[in-house]
């Protein structure tokens, strides 16, 4: 079975760490991912008494809204936002739950999937007065449970 899928998720993934030498080690840099979107192809194999199970592999493009913030405590904080683009690959399974025998139209399935997402790296301009930027890379490991309506 061959198909395509697109999705968008809102997220609040974030992390923060201190700068490393030779930069000011009292300064921090934080990265926050606000949303992630994937557009993927899927190739799978149906099986079961009525072909109600599907195991698949998937891959395609990925996009995310990322904000980086740097702070020197008690002095200043500054932020920069970018849309990052990259790729994703993964695997999953679906189970047709209504109707029990999937017709070509209008059926419901429950799915579980894992996605590896590599959004590459991008320069974030964090201090325009000094024209300094930080190169930030983002990699996600996603496990999703979902309900799909097939039409």
Buried (B, 14 or more C-beta within 10 A) or exposed (E): EEEEBEEEEEBEBEEEEEBEEEEEEEBBBBBBBBBBBBBBEBEBEBEEEEEBBBEBBBBBEBBBBBBBBBBBEEEEEBEBEBEBEBBBBBBBBBEBBEEEEBEEEEBBBBBEBEBBBBBEBBEBBBBEEEEEBBEBEBEBEBEEEEEBEBE
